Amino acid sequence: MHRFYRASAAHFAVLAAILFGTPASAEIVLDYTHDTGFFSSNATAKAALEAAASDINAVLNLNLDAITDDTVTGNGGGGTVLDFDFRYQYTNPATGASVTVNDTTTPANEIRIFVGMRNLTGSTLGQGGSGGSGIAIGWVSGTGPISAAIADAQASYQHRRNEGPVIGTLSGDVSGNSFSFEMGPALGNLWFDQDTNNDGATDSAAVLNANWHFDHTTSVAAGKDDFYSVALHEMLHSIGFGGSETWDDLVSGTDWLGSEVIDLNGTGTGIIDGGGAHFAAGLMSTRITDGMAQEVVMDPTLTTGTRKYLTDLDVALLRDIGYLNASAVPEPSTWFALAMIGGGACYRRRRQRAKQ
């Protein structure tokens, strides 16, 4: 999970319509199962959230295989059969409880993100992260080698979802025979602060409106935090930015090793912040809508009274972590239990207000 905070500067123009000759294949789908009434009663906030999802969907263009069966079977001959039953997990955005989905099927090209509101403390505006996975293994003992059954299961499995980042790897052993399965993007979660004055109680509509700017079609009011910008940031965390195995493989201290970002930026040295889950604070790029300079969406801070849009560096990093066809927009535009992977860490950032 990742936390988004605030910092202070000028407002940017409303995002222009984004047009592509070929529709994007991957799609973030927002799930309101755990909405306790906020989004159903606040159409403006819901529209901002869905606009952020739409703007990310517009740059995602890859093919994710459907998950039609969450069990993979390996046959080792001689009656030796292993069933690897995958268990997907996400965080209930309203309560923080872990939710395990035992029988997961996911349509092709879909990444489902569960959204909600929760009382958060301090300067935290929102949190987001990818879902996790576990596995249960059913074993029918026969005369065939277990290693052959594992190899057969792994050969038929390959990389779950086929394309995209590796969120995490499930590994272990059965009677001393090791196995390993890479898990692709499937589920995510994000939530926003509903205790903006930190009094320990859920805010009234009036208090929420005094602190959040919900309307993504109007300029952000001075002193307010932009709901669209936080949604955009946390949604990117939910699909693997800062919280995936592929990300970890490309981070070395504060250096980024991915070629797409390096080619665009000229260097990857020192462009990751010390927490390891964001671009460095203040890193600049160009907005994909109009080429104007802007702080990247995925640096650690958001300035009060401002809005951020996707930048070329944000999109280049999506390509680096496995969304290989992520495109810049043309102007203007466990019987055997394993630990869950993905979405397990929290990242804190400092929120700064505008200097008076």
Secondary structure, DSSP 4 states (H G I P E B T S, - for coil): -EEEEEEE----PPPPP---SS--S-EEEEE-TT--SHHHH-HHHHHHHHHHHHHHHTT----PPPB--SEEEEE-STT-EEEEEEEEEEE-TTT--EEEESS--B-TTEEEEEEEEE---TT--EEEEE-EEEEEEEEE--SS-HHHHHHHHHHHH-STTSSS---EEEEEEETTEEEEEEE---EEEEEEES-TT-SSSPPPHHHHHHHEE--TTSPPPTTPEEHHHHHHHHHHHHTTTTSSHHHHHHEETTEE--HHHHHHHS--TT-B-TTSSSBPTT-EEEBTTT--EEE-TTSSEEEET-----BHHHHHHHHHTT-TT--PPPSP--TT-----SS---------PPP-
